[in-house]
Amino acid sequence: MNIGVKLDKDDFSYDVHSLVKAFYPDDTVQVFAASDEIKSAVPRDLVMSVHIPEYTDRKAAKDTLKRELYHRLSAETGRTLPWGTLSGIRPTKIPTKLFSEGKTAEEIASYMKENYLTSDAKIDLAIRVAENETKVLSGIDGWAEDPFCLYLHVPFCPSICLYCTFSASPIDLWKDKADLYIDAMLSEMEWETVLRDGKRPVPVSFYIGGGTPTSLTPDQLDYLLTRVRDYYDIDASLERTVEAGRPDSITREKLRVLKKHGIDRISVNPQTMNDKTLALIGRKHTAEDTVRAFALAREEGFTNINMDIILGLPGEDIPEVTHTLREIEKMKPDSLTVHSLAVKRASRLNASLREEQEAGRAFDYSKYAGLSFSNSEEIIEMAYDTAAGLHMEPYYLYRQKNMKGGLENTGFAVRGRECLYNILIMEEIAEIRAFGAAASKKKILPGKKPERVINPKDVRTYLERQTCI
């Protein structure tokens, strides 16, 4: 369905679009401001007009507008949204801010209910996350005057998943350039060190992400982790994480390299423990490979292992998710990140969808075995109950556009096994010094929005910029 929304003033277009799209996630939504010309040639199955009153307080006016529009859309669709009118990616900022102002949990719950129409379950989740974040962050008070995180991006994977929009390429295409890529990151670090008077500062958190960092060979990992110490004192960091990630990239030799270099937190990410789904989404490993990789990491002495799962994968409903959760219970990871699938425009799935639309054909889901993409509060609560049964607490949370069910991504951890980097990047309270293709450097400025500088996403462009090829 094509939905056209006409505003009578040139304001709040983004907020209106986000809210309408939340109620109509599978439809095309176009918002026209007062100054926009609506061409009659554009087909629209539903046309809405939205009145924006005069205001002096913009935030109050926006909140009122969104509540009124929410009630209207809820009445038209017969639906409610778990997060109410909230459309931002960091809903926990609200309770965190109110806690800092001395508000009680009961006062915060009342405020979120009245102002944002958030459900009781999501209010409780946001408050619990805010409380746990505060506990973790209290452990770094006074650690450094200006704490920062060091992030390295390795944009290679064994294969590219159906839903993936990260900056990642198949390692087979870049094997002969992987050494150059590592040198490019080191060159970028060296340049920044020169700009910082050659000092070897200590990051509060060191994190290698991707992609799949363990797509690199043991020798390449050893070289990278050795050379990074030329520019940063990672040995003094509070935590050192490597997203080992894909089970098919994990070997005993690589784990021993990570252990030798003091890496104390890794991920072994199944996404699902159903082999049929793994094949469908483009993962080149089985559920048994995940069990093997996890056991191998335990044997090598890793006591802080995270696992990621995704809810809403094609064809997965309660029985499939139940199986995944039961298998994860057997392994007993130290933290569990529960993602709700967000099918973004740049993913291979949406690329296929656009090709069909541009050719004037309806999207043929039979290419994906005729399977649906669904998520629900019942399914996500199953995952949350599993985390609770593993003695984990929610400690960070974020949302994305195009999430199935309008839900959220939540990180759970056993007490003391939380990832400090995840909290710092979500709450935007520490500088991020990031290196590699698509790496996003973030500078925190008091009283202002964070400043970001993003490296080229394309690996070849990044290498050319570093004068490597």
Salt bridges, closest charged atoms under 4 A:
ASP8 OD2 - HIS51 ND1 2.47
ASP11 OD1 - ARG58 NH2 2.59
ASP26 OD1 - LYS404 NZ 3.92
GLU54 OE2 - LYS9 NZ 3.72
ASP63 OD2 - LYS59 NZ 2.75
GLU76 OE2 - ARG72 NE 3.71
GLU101 OE2 - LYS97 NZ 2.48
ASP120 OD1 - LYS113 NZ 3.01
ASP172 OD1 - LYS175 NZ 3.65
ASP176 OD2 - LYS177 NZ 3.67
GLU188 OE2 - LYS441 NZ 2.81
GLU192 OE1 - ARG196 NH2 3.63
GLU192 OE2 - LYS441 NZ 3.54
ASP222 OD1 - LYS260 NZ 2.79
ASP222 OD1 - HIS261 NE2 2.65
ASP230 OD2 - ARG227 NE 2.60
ASP235 OD1 - ARG229 NH2 2.79
ASP248 OD1 - ARG246 NE 3.58
ASP264 OD2 - ARG240 NH2 3.44
GLU299 OE1 - ARG252 NH2 2.80
GLU300 OE2 - ARG252 NH1 2.55
GLU300 OE1 - ARG256 NE 3.06
ASP308 OD2 - HIS339 NE2 3.35
GLU327 OE2 - LYS330 NZ 2.87
GLU329 OE1 - ARG326 NE 2.61
ASP334 OD2 - ARG298 NH1 2.92
GLU356 OE2 - ARG361 NH2 3.22
GLU356 OE2 - LYS367 NZ 3.25
GLU377 OE1 - LYS122 NZ 3.99
GLU393 OE1 - ARG128 NH2 3.40
GLU408 OE2 - LYS122 NZ 2.88
GLU418 OE2 - ARG415 NH1 3.43
GLU428 OE2 - ARG90 NH2 3.40
GLU428 OE2 - LYS442 NZ 3.63
GLU428 OE2 - ARG452 NH2 2.57
GLU431 OE2 - ARG196 NH2 3.22
GLU431 OE2 - ARG433 NE 3.30
GLU431 OE1 - LYS443 NZ 3.66
